[in-house]
């Protein structure tokens, strides 16, 4: 049986609104103490959004299982700049992923193993000392473990 409901804490703050099926949260959204969405449930599966509390900007958006990042997700810097998109297992980067610098330039594309870049293509840039807009390619090549 599907029931739509809003769940509030003892102070009346909204913590969850959505559907329940057989007394389990099913399709809905969970909120933090500031009213920010911190997770979304779609057919019982969690899609989490983490925020930097000071800046109130998105830090992570993706799939969780047992309280850890599992599945596909994206990481962001303070100003919502994408710095990583890829796969996670048990809270760590595992599988295919792309890492970007703070300006959005692709730095690494390949496979991660236990949170470490493992095999793929790497690109390194040098920024101008006096003019940060003066971007120059330093290195482009293959990556294996910690070796270029």
N, C-alpha and C positions, 0 to 999 in steps of 0.2 A: 504494500500500500504506500503510495506517494503522499507525503505531507509537506506543504510549504510552511516554513516557520522562520522566525527571527530569534536568535539566542542572545541574551544579554547577561552581563555579569551582575554581581550584587549591587554595583553602583549605577546600573542602568545603561552602561556602555555597550553598544552593539559589538558582538564578537563574531557572529556568524549569521548569514541570512542565505536561505536556499531550501533545497529539497532534502528530505530524508526518505530513505526506502528501508523498510524493516529496521527502523530505529538507528540507521547509519546515515551519516552525512553523505549526500550523493552528488547533487549539482548545486553549487553555491560558492560563496566567497567568505573568507575569514579576514578579520580586521585587527590591527594593532590599536594601542591606546590613543593614537593620534588620528584614527579613522582611515589609515592607509590600508589598502588591500595587501595582505601578506601571503595569502594562498588562494588558489581557485581549485575547486573540485569539478571535474568533468567525468561523468559516469563513474564516480568513486575514485578516480585517479587524481592525484594532487599535482597541480601546476603551481609552483611557488614564485612569489615575487618578494625579493629582499630589498630593503632600502637602506641607504646611508642615513642614519638618524639625524645627523647635524644638518646635512644639505637637503634631506628629503628627496633624494633622487634615486633612481633605480640602481641597484648593485648587482642583482642576479635575477634572471627569469628562466624558469625551466621546470623539469620534472624531478620529483622527490619520491623516495621509497624508504620507509623506516627511518625518517628524519634526516636522510642524507641525499645529496645530489645523485640521481640515478636516471639515465636517459639523456635526452638532448637538453641543452641549456645555453645561455648567453651571460657573459659577465661584462659589467660596465664600470667606467671610471666615474668620478663625482658628477661630471656634467653630462651624464648619459652617453658618453663616448664608448662604443663597443670596443672591447679589448680582447675578447675570446668568444668563439662560438664552436660548439662541438659536443662530444659525448662524455658522459661521466659514469663511473661505476663506483659505488660505495664512497661517494664524496670526493673522488679524485678524477682528474682528467684521464680518460681511458678511451682509446679508439680514435676516430677521425676528429681533427680539430684544426681551427685557424686562429692564430694569434696576431693581434694588430698592435701597433704603437699608439701613443696618445693622440696622434694626428690622423689615424685611420689607415696608415700604410700597412700592408700585409707583411708580417715579419717571418711567420712560419706557417706552413701548411703541410700536414702529414698526420702521422699516428703518434699518440701518446700512450705511455705505459706507466701505470701507478703515479700519475701526475707529472711525469717527466717527458719532454720531447724525445721521441725515439727514432723515428725514421720519416724523412720527408724532405721538402725543399725549404731552404732558409734564405732570407734576404736581410742584409744589414745595410743600414744607411748611416751617413755622417751628416750632421747638421752644421751649417756655417757657424763659426765662432761668434761673429758679430751680427750675422743676419740668419736667424733661425729658419727663414723661408728658403734659404739656399741649401736645398736638400740634394745630396749626391749619393749615388749607389756605391757602397764600399765592397760588398761581397754578395754573390748569389751562387748557391750551389746545393749539393746534397748533404743531408744530415743523418748520422747514424749514432745513436747513443749520445755521447758527449763529443763526438768527433765530426769534423767537417769533411 
